[in-house]
Amino acid sequence: MGFYKNQWRLYESMELGHEIIPAIGHMKARIPGSVQTDLMANGWLKDPNIGLASLDGEWVDNREWVYETNFSISDDWLQDRCELVFEGLDYSGEIYLNGGKVAGFEGMFIPVRLDITDRIRTNGSNRLLVVFHAAPDIDGQFGYSNQIRKLKSRFNYAWDWCPRIVPVGIWRDVYLQTYSEVKINDFYPNAMVEDNLIDGHVRFRTEVTVQRRGSYTISYKVITDQGEPKALAVHTMELECGNSFIEHELAVADIELWWPNGYGNQPLYEVGIEITSDNHIMKCQDRKLIGFRKLEFIKNPNSPESALPYTLVINGRPIFMKGVNWVPIRPFYGDVKEDEYANYLGRFKDMNVNILRVWGGAIIEKQDFYQYCDANGLMVWQELLQSSSGINNTPPDDPKFLDDLEQVAIFAIKEKRSHPSLVIWCGGNELMWEGFKPVDERHANIARLKKVVEEHDPDRGFLPTSASGPSFNANVEHMGNGLHHDVHGPWLYLEGDHYEFFNKDDSLLLSEMGTPGISRAENIEKYAIGCSAWPPTKENPYWVHRGAWWIQWEQLNRLFGEWSRDHNELQIYSQASRYVQMESLRYAIESTRRREPYASGFIIWMGNEPFANNSNTSVIEYDGMVKPAYYAVKNAFSALHISAKYDKVNFSEGERFSCQLYLHDELGTNGQTFEVQAEIVGIDGTVYKQDRFTCTSEQLATQVGELDWIVSGAPYSLFFLRLQVRDKEDAVVSTNTYLYSMDLLSPYRPLRQLPKASLAVEHMGEGQLQIRNVSDITAVGVMIQEKEASRFVSFNHNYLHIFPGESVTIESSMQPMDSVEQLIINGFNIGLPS
C-alpha cells in the first residue's frame, strides 16, 4: 500500500477504530522485489524502458509504503528463541508485529535481525507490517563524493547508463529462524592449498551464540561435488554462554584445484558443520561450497618500483585478467532471479571472460551471482559501494559514515569470503584526490577499508580504488615514463589516433576501457512509443534520455559520411555505430595482450546494462542480446589468437600498407609450430597479396612476421586483411579479419555504398548453420541473432565477413532449431537470405 507521509500511522492503528484508505490500495507483493515492480504488475506504473516513461515513476520514492502479511506458526516448530530476519531492506523505515513497533531500520546492505521470541504467537495469526519511508536524496553521477552520508545504490539516482529509478522495498529474502542452546552466526571454511598443489586443508572459524553452557560435539565434513566423502573430523568441547569462536583445521588430501574460466575446471567441495548437544540432539548446522585454489598477486615484470602488484597468479600460474565491468541486471535488483544471473553471466563465460569487476556505485550482489561465478570460473573483483561524483571524487571521511561503511564492509566480507571466485576487494570506483589523482591508504576512508580486509580476509588482494594510479588516465605524451599503472579510459574510438594510443600504451592494467555502440535498430524503435527514434542527435529528447553521453552523431558523420536528419537511416546507422565499437575494443584488447606479461589485464566498460539505452558502452544489450563487439572480444580473449598491429585504417593508392602479426598463446603450447597465412583480399574476393609464416610459440605474444603491400585500386575502396592459423595437424585454430579503406576523408563511407550480397542459409541439424555467399561481393558484418532475446542463444563465432563463394559453418546453442525462421541475419550489405 502507498501513503502520503505519516498517513500510514493511522492505518497501523486501525484496530483502535480508525479507518484510513491508502492513497494506493492493497496489491499483491512479490518478495524479494521492489515497490516499483509490484506497481507495474498491478497497472500503476509503465515499464520505465518505454519512451520517457521512467520520468513518470519518480513520484514513487517520494511516498511511504507499507508491506503487510499475516502468518501462523506451530508450537512444535518454535524453540527457545525466535528471530525475524530481513536480509535486505531498501532503505529506511519501521517494523511492527502484532500491533507493536519492533524496530526502526536504515541501510540496505546489513540484515535486520530481530528477537521476537516474546512477541510471536503460536495460538493464532501474526500480523507483520514493514513501513518504508521516502527514499533518501543522495548524489547520483554528478555531485560531491566527500559529502555522501548514506550507503544506498547510487546508480539509481541517474548515471550515464540509467535514468533516475530509485527502488524501494524488500530486496532480499525474509525468514523466521528458531533455535535453542546454540546458534551459528558466521561459518567460515577457509580452503587452503599446500605448496605441493596436491593437498589442502580447511581452516574452520565459526562464530556462535551459546544460550546454555555445556558440552557440545562439533562435526565437520568435506564432500566432493560427486557426493563422495573426502574428509571428516569430530571434536567435543565445552562452550560458555555468550558469543564465542570455534576454530579447527581439517586436512584434505589429493585435492582437485579450482581454476578460472579457460584455464581448467572448477571443482567445488561441500563443507558442513553440525553442532549437537551432549544427548546427541542436533542444535544447529550450516553448509557452504568451497574451492581449493592458491591466490597470489605479484608485481608486473619490469614495472615501476612504486607500482602495486597487479599480476594475478592462480595455483602458481599468472592469469591475464580478461574482464568486464558488471552492474545490476535491472534497476530493480531485488527482482533478479537465479536463472537471469545464469543467462547474463553465461554470456560472459562464453565470451572467454575470466573476471568481473562488480562496480562500486551499485550493490554487493546476491548469493546467486557468486555461486554461478564459483561454478563457472568467473573471478570477482568486488568494490565496496563507493564511486566518484564528477564535481568532487574524494571519498567521505565523516566519522559516522566511516563507521557505517566499516560495518557494511565487514558484513560483505564475512558473507562472501568463502567463495573461490572472489579474488579482489577494492575501495570503490574512481575515488580521487583533487587534481584527478587516485586515492590510496593515506586517506582515512581507504585506510579503514584496508584494515578491515586485512583483519577479516587477509588472503585476498586489496586495491584502494580503480583506477589505482598514480595517473587516472593514460596520456600519449607521458607514455614510457612509468606513470600508467592501473588506468581508466578512453571511452571512445579515437579514430586516427586510436592506433597510436594503444600501440604506445604502457599501462600495467586497464581496469576500465570502453566504446559506445547503439542498440539494435528494432529495439530502439520498439521502445520509442510517443517519441521519435530518428535522428539520433543531442536535440532529440528520446536519445538524450537514453544515453546522452554516448550520442555519436558527429563522429559517425566524420567516419561514415553525412547522415540525413530528415531521412530515417537507423538500420545502417546502427550497423555503423556497432562496427566502430567492435573495431575499437578489438584493437585495444589485442594491443594490450601484445604487451603480456608487462600488462596484466583488460576490463571492458561495460559488460551489461540495467536499462534499455539507445546508446551505451555495454557489449550486451538490456534484454541480453549481444552486440557485434561481443564476438570480436570473444575472439580477442581466446587462449590462442592471431592479431595484427597497424597504424591506421585508411590508405591512398600507392601507399605502403604494413602490419606486424602476433600469435597469442595461453594454452601452454610453447615449442609447438604453427603456420600462419596472411592475405590481402578485395571486396570482390580478389587476393592481392598472400604470405605464409612459420611460427614457433615461445611466449605469451610471439611476433610471427610482417606483411607489406603497396596499396592498389580496389573495388568500392575497401580491402581486407585475412589471417588464419593452422596447427601441425593442419587444423584451423585461429582466424581474424580486418577491414581497411581508401577513402581518406571518411574511411567507412564505402560501407554505406555497397551493393547487396546474397546469402544462402541452410539448417544442417543439431544447431548447425551453413551460410554461403552466392554473390560476387563480400557480405560485410554478417550477424546472426535469435528473434527472441529471452532464449540467450550463443554461436561459436559470429559477425563475419563472408567472401564471394565462401561457405561458413556456425554452431548454435539453440535447441531445438527447427528452421532458420527463428533467426535474424543482418549486416552492412545483406539481402534477404534464401
Secondary structure, 3 states (H helix, E strand, C coil): CEECCCCHHHHHCHHHCCCCCCCECCCCCCCCCCHHHHHHHCCCCCCCCCCCHHHHHCCHHHCEEEEEEEECCCCCCCCCEEEEEECCEECEEEEEECCEEEEEEECCCCCEEEECCCCCCCCCCEEEEEEECCCCCCCCCCEEHHHCCCCCCCCCEEECCEEECCCCEECCCEEEEEECCEEEEEEEEEEEECCCCCCEEEEEEEEEEECCCEEEEEEEEEECCCCCEEEEEEEEEEECCEEEEEEEEEEECCCCECCCCCCCCCCCEEEEEEEEECCCCEEEEEEEEECECCEEEECCCCCCCCCCCCEEEECCEEECEEEEEECCCCCCHHHCCHHHHHHHHHHHHHCCCCEEEECCCCCCCCHHHHHHHHHHCCEEEEECCCECCEEECCCCCCHHHHHHHHHHHHHHHHHHCCCCCEEEEECCECCEECCCEECCCCCHHHHHHHHHHHHHCCCCEEECCECCECCCCCCHHHCCCCCCCEEECCCCCCHHHHHHHHHHCCCCEEEEECCCEECCHHHHHHCCCCCCCCCCCCCCHHHHHCCHHHCCHHHHHHHHCCCCCCCCCHHHHHHHHHHHHHHHHHHHHHHHHCCCCCCCEEEECCCCCCCCCCEECCCECCCCCECHHHHHHHHHCCCEEEEEECCCCECCCCCEEEEEEEEEECCCCCCCEEEEEEEEEECCCCEEEEEEEEEECCCCEEEEEEEEEECCCCHHHEEEEEEEEECCCCCEEEEEEEEEECCCCCCCHHHHCCCCECEEEEEEECCEEEEEECCCCCEEEEEEEECCHHHCCCECCCCEEECCCCEEEEEECCCCCCCHHHEEEECCCECCCC
